[in-house]
Amino acid sequence: MRASLDGLRILILEDEFLIAMDIEQLCRDYGALDVVIARDLTEIEQQDVAAQFDVAIVDLMLSGVSTLQFASRLREAGIPFVFASGYSDTDEIKKSFPGVRLVTKPYSGDDLVEAVVTACRRTPLR
């Protein structure tokens, strides 16, 4: 059975334009209702993320800036998320975000979608 993102509002934090566009299309292909890309944390910092999104796909670094503090904010808001990154040092992720999956680049679309679906199952959607 194919994993589904039906009806989800998804935030993508990704600074590489082509990767962000690929992820957006992938999410739409799997049924996402709305997909928003932020290439810089300043694009999303002042927004009420909990009211706008059901789940997030987070690159560990955006233009050289760590997203770990933003990921903590997602966790506090109860928004499920996965990390999708080319960084392979997982010690900080395992320590600070136990149970949050890191999908390492390059990844298959199916792997990323399955990680998002699994994250949503573990965290009740609002």
Sequence and secondary structure as in RCSB ss.txt:
>XXXX:A:sequence
MRASLDGLRILILEDEFLIAMDIEQLCRDYGALDVVIARDLTEIEQQDVAAQFDVAIVDLMLSGVSTLQFASRLR
EAGIPFVFASGYSDTDEIKKSFPGVRLVTKPYSGDDLVEAVVTACRRTPLR
>XXXX:A:secstr
     TT EEEEE   HHHHHHHHHHHHHTT SEEEEESSGGGTTTS HHHH SEEEE SEETTEE HHHHHHHH
HHT  EEEEES    HHHHHHSTT  EEESS  HHHHHHHHHHHHHHS   
